[in-house]
Amino acid sequence: MDGEESRRLMQYVSGLKAGLPVLFGFVPVGIAYAVLASQAGFSPLETMLMSMTVFAGASQIMAVGMYAQGAGIAAIAITTFILNLRHLIMSTCVMNRMKGTPAPLRILASFFVTDESFAIFTTLEEKRCTIWFYLGMVTLTWSSWQLGGLIGIIASGILPAIVTASFGIALYAMFISLLMPNLRGNARLALLVVMTACMNTALSSFMDSSWALIASTLACAFLGVFFVDTGDE
Amino acid sequence: MKMERMILIAAMVVVTFIPRAIPAALIERMRFPKKVEKFLNLIPYTAMASLIFPGILTVDGSNVLIGLLGGAAAAVLAYLRAPLIMCVVSAIVVDMLLYLI
């Protein structure tokens, strides 16, 4: 193995490790999804096929829910598209940190963009942002999602209710923990985060939550340009 | 396998992949001005703030403390620069204890 290959391998392994916290969040949600899918009439094979090829937790749960209520394919597809429009923004941020990566690899990488991989990757120090780190990280996030689905199909009754309920906090805890270190000593950034949280909470009370998220994310990042110091100017 | 569900899955693959892939296909051609770079650099923070609130208030539909105290545990540990995995596990443990009492 030459130097370049071993460097890539190290980046890959470090990405795998960085993805580990997502395991705690994806497995229980994956279980919930598989249980709902089976109730909606999806076979185990169909349930896993969707998890492997769509890889979007909230959308999958919503889709099987709508399907169970008799919604048509077009309605489900449009709702899914709206729910996933936020990935347009997130993928732009991820790809902006991956410039120089060949296009086919970038497109492959984009399939694995989720809220979680976006959050980890874009809060990383710039020099650690490589395609190999990213691929290691999403190997773990994608596998965690499949593992959750499998457990849901095979043994949804195995985990006590208290355990699965307690795992509901996992992904929120991860987002908070990714945010906090960046807010230390940057009061203006902290203010921006609080502003955004308030705005999204307010908007969500009267509009669809996926549009609210997009609106508050973009509007507040725009406002932040004028008063937050990101240290790169 | 039922054809209708196969078509549904295929349709979902398409509509979820499009927003992810467009930036991957176009990014090399884009050269952002400094202000736009800054805007993009702020998005992770505003996106995460939006992902946390108001969702965390309804982690448990009947008890807002499950979300708030679990989240607070993670926040305090992360502020003290604890490793990410420890913050996440602590939040889970706090919620398990809350459910037990």
Interface residues (C-beta under 8 A of the other chain):
Chain A: A18 L20 P21 F24 G25 G41 F42 S43 L45 E46 L49 M50 T53 V54 F55 A56 S59 Q60 A63 Y67 I73 I76 A77 I78 T80 F81 N84 L85 R86 H87 L88 I89 M90 S91 T92 C93 V94 M95 N96 M98 K99 A103 R106 I107 A109 S110 F111 V113 D115 F118 A119 T122 T123 I162 V163 A165 S166 F167 G168 I169 A170 Y172 A173 M174 F175 I176 S177 L178 L179 M180 P181 N182 R184 L189 L192 V193 V194 T196 A197 C198 N200 T201 S204 S205 A212 L213 S216 T217 L218 C220 A221 F222 G224 V225 V228 T230 D232 E233
Chain B: M1 K2 E4 R5 M6 I7 L8 I9 A11 M12 V13 V14 V15 T16 F17 I18 P19 R20 A21 I22 P23 A24 A25 I27 E28 F32 K34 K35 E37 K38 F39 L40 N41 L42 I43 P44 Y45 T46 A47 M48 A49 S50 L51 I52 F53 P54 G55 I56 L57 V59 D60 I66 G67 G70 G71 A73 A74 A75 L77 A78 Y79 R81 A82 L84 I85 C87 V88 V89 S90 A91 I92 V93 V94 D95 M96 Y99 L100
